Amino acid sequence: MTYYQASLEGKGFLIEHEGAIKPHGFYTTRWVKANNPEAAELAAVELLKSDANLINLTLNNRESEPPPMIYLDSLNVVSWLTYFRRKPGAGYTFYLEDNE
């Protein structure tokens, strides 16, 4: 197993802002353990998809068009100690998406 730091970006997440529902993006980092980089990316994305805080904050549903997306920005191998101290990671830095 290898330990990874995954930097991710989300786009198209509908969040109430100043009384209106507006699309937001976010940046976040997650630490995962996986057999290869592809499995690490999937594990990091799954952590976000199952995060109750993100689910409860966003107003997207299955019919949302376009659907929200999560992109891998970077993936780095880290030491077991870094993974152990940081796993799985939490928090988001949100920004209001520009619709123009």
Buried (B, 14 or more C-beta within 10 A) or exposed (E): EBBBBBBBBBBBBBBEEEEEEBBBBBBBBBBBBBEEBEBBBBBBBEBBEEBEEBEEBBEBEEEBEEEBEBEBEEBBEBEEEBBEEBEBBEEBEBEEEEEE
